[in-house]
Amino acid sequence: MHPHVRSLLTEIEGEPEAGSAFPKPLTDDTVRAADVVITMGCGDVCPIIPGVRYEDWAVGDPALASPEGVAAIRDDIETRVRALLTTLTD
């Protein structure tokens, strides 16, 4: 995980695991257990399971961004997650 991302995650209240977080692979079992699979413009190839909703969110690359840019990326993702959650709880 990019160091700027890790430091910003630790700022999020209720995120005690930020220091040990790492990207997880999209395995068949992971996708099969999901209602929604989100990729973030990384070109990941993930298993296609019927009945699972897939979305690709084009977000900036934190490795190419300033600390302020990384914060903007984090805020963009937070906005998208909150919008997604409203569709899942309706």
PyMOL commands that place a pseudoatom at each C-alpha (Angstrom):
pseudoatom trace, name=CA, resn=MET, resi=1, chain=A, elem=C, hetatm=0, pos=[0.000, 0.000, 0.000]
pseudoatom trace, name=CA, resn=HIS, resi=2, chain=A, elem=C, hetatm=0, pos=[1.286, 3.459, -0.905]
pseudoatom trace, name=CA, resn=PRO, resi=3, chain=A, elem=C, hetatm=0, pos=[2.627, 5.279, 2.195]
pseudoatom trace, name=CA, resn=HIS, resi=4, chain=A, elem=C, hetatm=0, pos=[0.441, 8.366, 1.597]
pseudoatom trace, name=CA, resn=VAL, resi=5, chain=A, elem=C, hetatm=0, pos=[-2.623, 6.129, 1.408]
pseudoatom trace, name=CA, resn=ARG, resi=6, chain=A, elem=C, hetatm=0, pos=[-1.727, 4.330, 4.626]
pseudoatom trace, name=CA, resn=SER, resi=7, chain=A, elem=C, hetatm=0, pos=[-1.264, 7.607, 6.518]
pseudoatom trace, name=CA, resn=LEU, resi=8, chain=A, elem=C, hetatm=0, pos=[-4.613, 8.933, 5.265]
pseudoatom trace, name=CA, resn=LEU, resi=9, chain=A, elem=C, hetatm=0, pos=[-6.388, 5.724, 6.218]
pseudoatom trace, name=CA, resn=THR, resi=10, chain=A, elem=C, hetatm=0, pos=[-5.156, 6.067, 9.777]
pseudoatom trace, name=CA, resn=GLU, resi=11, chain=A, elem=C, hetatm=0, pos=[-6.930, 9.454, 9.880]
pseudoatom trace, name=CA, resn=ILE, resi=12, chain=A, elem=C, hetatm=0, pos=[-10.291, 7.803, 9.237]
pseudoatom trace, name=CA, resn=GLU, resi=13, chain=A, elem=C, hetatm=0, pos=[-12.087, 7.230, 12.512]
pseudoatom trace, name=CA, resn=GLY, resi=14, chain=A, elem=C, hetatm=0, pos=[-12.703, 3.585, 13.182]
pseudoatom trace, name=CA, resn=GLU, resi=15, chain=A, elem=C, hetatm=0, pos=[-9.934, 2.306, 10.899]
pseudoatom trace, name=CA, resn=PRO, resi=16, chain=A, elem=C, hetatm=0, pos=[-7.585, 0.600, 13.376]
pseudoatom trace, name=CA, resn=GLU, resi=17, chain=A, elem=C, hetatm=0, pos=[-6.376, -1.916, 10.779]
pseudoatom trace, name=CA, resn=ALA, resi=18, chain=A, elem=C, hetatm=0, pos=[-4.963, 0.700, 8.374]
pseudoatom trace, name=CA, resn=GLY, resi=19, chain=A, elem=C, hetatm=0, pos=[-1.369, -0.019, 9.350]
pseudoatom trace, name=CA, resn=SER, resi=20, chain=A, elem=C, hetatm=0, pos=[-1.655, -3.672, 8.391]
pseudoatom trace, name=CA, resn=ALA, resi=21, chain=A, elem=C, hetatm=0, pos=[-4.055, -3.335, 5.410]
pseudoatom trace, name=CA, resn=PHE, resi=22, chain=A, elem=C, hetatm=0, pos=[-3.014, -4.613, 1.999]
pseudoatom trace, name=CA, resn=PRO, resi=23, chain=A, elem=C, hetatm=0, pos=[-4.725, -5.177, -1.371]
pseudoatom trace, name=CA, resn=LYS, resi=24, chain=A, elem=C, hetatm=0, pos=[-6.537, -8.504, -1.599]
pseudoatom trace, name=CA, resn=PRO, resi=25, chain=A, elem=C, hetatm=0, pos=[-6.739, -10.645, -4.745]
pseudoatom trace, name=CA, resn=LEU, resi=26, chain=A, elem=C, hetatm=0, pos=[-10.088, -11.198, -6.430]
pseudoatom trace, name=CA, resn=THR, resi=27, chain=A, elem=C, hetatm=0, pos=[-10.379, -14.964, -6.103]
pseudoatom trace, name=CA, resn=ASP, resi=28, chain=A, elem=C, hetatm=0, pos=[-13.348, -17.039, -7.240]
pseudoatom trace, name=CA, resn=ASP, resi=29, chain=A, elem=C, hetatm=0, pos=[-14.420, -17.519, -3.609]
pseudoatom trace, name=CA, resn=THR, resi=30, chain=A, elem=C, hetatm=0, pos=[-14.156, -13.804, -2.800]
pseudoatom trace, name=CA, resn=VAL, resi=31, chain=A, elem=C, hetatm=0, pos=[-16.198, -12.802, -5.845]
pseudoatom trace, name=CA, resn=ARG, resi=32, chain=A, elem=C, hetatm=0, pos=[-18.762, -15.570, -5.284]
pseudoatom trace, name=CA, resn=ALA, resi=33, chain=A, elem=C, hetatm=0, pos=[-19.380, -14.238, -1.744]
pseudoatom trace, name=CA, resn=ALA, resi=34, chain=A, elem=C, hetatm=0, pos=[-19.818, -10.632, -2.929]
pseudoatom trace, name=CA, resn=ASP, resi=35, chain=A, elem=C, hetatm=0, pos=[-22.935, -8.750, -3.960]
pseudoatom trace, name=CA, resn=VAL, resi=36, chain=A, elem=C, hetatm=0, pos=[-20.842, -6.057, -5.657]
pseudoatom trace, name=CA, resn=VAL, resi=37, chain=A, elem=C, hetatm=0, pos=[-17.257, -6.188, -6.935]
pseudoatom trace, name=CA, resn=ILE, resi=38, chain=A, elem=C, hetatm=0, pos=[-15.503, -2.833, -7.298]
pseudoatom trace, name=CA, resn=THR, resi=39, chain=A, elem=C, hetatm=0, pos=[-12.250, -2.452, -9.175]
pseudoatom trace, name=CA, resn=MET, resi=40, chain=A, elem=C, hetatm=0, pos=[-10.490, 0.888, -9.341]
pseudoatom trace, name=CA, resn=GLY, resi=41, chain=A, elem=C, hetatm=0, pos=[-9.156, 1.361, -12.817]
pseudoatom trace, name=CA, resn=CYS, resi=42, chain=A, elem=C, hetatm=0, pos=[-6.333, -1.052, -12.236]
pseudoatom trace, name=CA, resn=GLY, resi=43, chain=A, elem=C, hetatm=0, pos=[-7.155, -3.384, -15.088]
pseudoatom trace, name=CA, resn=ASP, resi=44, chain=A, elem=C, hetatm=0, pos=[-7.654, -6.344, -12.762]
pseudoatom trace, name=CA, resn=VAL, resi=45, chain=A, elem=C, hetatm=0, pos=[-9.092, -9.405, -14.367]
pseudoatom trace, name=CA, resn=CYS, resi=46, chain=A, elem=C, hetatm=0, pos=[-11.614, -10.869, -11.990]
pseudoatom trace, name=CA, resn=PRO, resi=47, chain=A, elem=C, hetatm=0, pos=[-13.752, -13.964, -12.135]
pseudoatom trace, name=CA, resn=ILE, resi=48, chain=A, elem=C, hetatm=0, pos=[-17.158, -13.325, -13.708]
pseudoatom trace, name=CA, resn=ILE, resi=49, chain=A, elem=C, hetatm=0, pos=[-19.880, -14.891, -11.572]
pseudoatom trace, name=CA, resn=PRO, resi=50, chain=A, elem=C, hetatm=0, pos=[-23.521, -14.594, -12.731]
pseudoatom trace, name=CA, resn=GLY, resi=51, chain=A, elem=C, hetatm=0, pos=[-25.607, -12.488, -10.353]
pseudoatom trace, name=CA, resn=VAL, resi=52, chain=A, elem=C, hetatm=0, pos=[-22.696, -10.407, -9.054]
pseudoatom trace, name=CA, resn=ARG, resi=53, chain=A, elem=C, hetatm=0, pos=[-22.725, -6.690, -9.832]
pseudoatom trace, name=CA, resn=TYR, resi=54, chain=A, elem=C, hetatm=0, pos=[-19.440, -5.313, -11.205]
pseudoatom trace, name=CA, resn=GLU, resi=55, chain=A, elem=C, hetatm=0, pos=[-18.285, -1.694, -11.278]
pseudoatom trace, name=CA, resn=ASP, resi=56, chain=A, elem=C, hetatm=0, pos=[-14.961, -0.186, -12.287]
pseudoatom trace, name=CA, resn=TRP, resi=57, chain=A, elem=C, hetatm=0, pos=[-14.250, 3.138, -10.621]
pseudoatom trace, name=CA, resn=ALA, resi=58, chain=A, elem=C, hetatm=0, pos=[-11.704, 5.239, -12.496]
pseudoatom trace, name=CA, resn=VAL, resi=59, chain=A, elem=C, hetatm=0, pos=[-9.737, 6.899, -9.716]
pseudoatom trace, name=CA, resn=GLY, resi=60, chain=A, elem=C, hetatm=0, pos=[-6.379, 8.633, -9.660]
pseudoatom trace, name=CA, resn=ASP, resi=61, chain=A, elem=C, hetatm=0, pos=[-3.171, 6.766, -8.955]
pseudoatom trace, name=CA, resn=PRO, resi=62, chain=A, elem=C, hetatm=0, pos=[-1.858, 7.730, -5.504]
pseudoatom trace, name=CA, resn=ALA, resi=63, chain=A, elem=C, hetatm=0, pos=[1.686, 6.848, -6.580]
pseudoatom trace, name=CA, resn=LEU, resi=64, chain=A, elem=C, hetatm=0, pos=[1.522, 9.779, -9.019]
pseudoatom trace, name=CA, resn=ALA, resi=65, chain=A, elem=C, hetatm=0, pos=[-0.230, 12.218, -6.685]
pseudoatom trace, name=CA, resn=SER, resi=66, chain=A, elem=C, hetatm=0, pos=[0.883, 14.728, -4.085]
pseudoatom trace, name=CA, resn=PRO, resi=67, chain=A, elem=C, hetatm=0, pos=[-0.297, 14.211, -0.518]
pseudoatom trace, name=CA, resn=GLU, resi=68, chain=A, elem=C, hetatm=0, pos=[-3.163, 16.613, -1.275]
pseudoatom trace, name=CA, resn=GLY, resi=69, chain=A, elem=C, hetatm=0, pos=[-3.985, 14.637, -4.424]
pseudoatom trace, name=CA, resn=VAL, resi=70, chain=A, elem=C, hetatm=0, pos=[-4.053, 11.408, -2.430]
pseudoatom trace, name=CA, resn=ALA, resi=71, chain=A, elem=C, hetatm=0, pos=[-6.470, 13.035, 0.017]
pseudoatom trace, name=CA, resn=ALA, resi=72, chain=A, elem=C, hetatm=0, pos=[-8.692, 14.037, -2.915]
pseudoatom trace, name=CA, resn=ILE, resi=73, chain=A, elem=C, hetatm=0, pos=[-8.613, 10.443, -4.212]
pseudoatom trace, name=CA, resn=ARG, resi=74, chain=A, elem=C, hetatm=0, pos=[-9.564, 9.167, -0.752]
pseudoatom trace, name=CA, resn=ASP, resi=75, chain=A, elem=C, hetatm=0, pos=[-12.432, 11.649, -0.553]
pseudoatom trace, name=CA, resn=ASP, resi=76, chain=A, elem=C, hetatm=0, pos=[-13.649, 10.628, -4.028]
pseudoatom trace, name=CA, resn=ILE, resi=77, chain=A, elem=C, hetatm=0, pos=[-13.648, 6.960, -3.026]
pseudoatom trace, name=CA, resn=GLU, resi=78, chain=A, elem=C, hetatm=0, pos=[-15.459, 7.770, 0.228]
pseudoatom trace, name=CA, resn=THR, resi=79, chain=A, elem=C, hetatm=0, pos=[-18.183, 9.595, -1.720]
pseudoatom trace, name=CA, resn=ARG, resi=80, chain=A, elem=C, hetatm=0, pos=[-18.549, 6.642, -4.096]
pseudoatom trace, name=CA, resn=VAL, resi=81, chain=A, elem=C, hetatm=0, pos=[-18.697, 4.135, -1.223]
pseudoatom trace, name=CA, resn=ARG, resi=82, chain=A, elem=C, hetatm=0, pos=[-21.383, 6.156, 0.569]
pseudoatom trace, name=CA, resn=ALA, resi=83, chain=A, elem=C, hetatm=0, pos=[-23.437, 6.326, -2.653]
pseudoatom trace, name=CA, resn=LEU, resi=84, chain=A, elem=C, hetatm=0, pos=[-22.976, 2.578, -3.170]
pseudoatom trace, name=CA, resn=LEU, resi=85, chain=A, elem=C, hetatm=0, pos=[-24.104, 1.862, 0.384]
pseudoatom trace, name=CA, resn=THR, resi=86, chain=A, elem=C, hetatm=0, pos=[-27.366, 3.712, -0.194]
pseudoatom trace, name=CA, resn=THR, resi=87, chain=A, elem=C, hetatm=0, pos=[-28.110, 1.437, -3.165]
pseudoatom trace, name=CA, resn=LEU, resi=88, chain=A, elem=C, hetatm=0, pos=[-27.431, -1.650, -1.053]
pseudoatom trace, name=CA, resn=THR, resi=89, chain=A, elem=C, hetatm=0, pos=[-29.637, -0.625, 1.854]
pseudoatom trace, name=CA, resn=ASP, resi=90, chain=A, elem=C, hetatm=0, pos=[-32.690, 0.526, -0.122]
for i in range(1, 90): cmd.bond("trace and resi %d" % i, "trace and resi %d" % (i + 1))
show_as sticks, trace
zoom trace
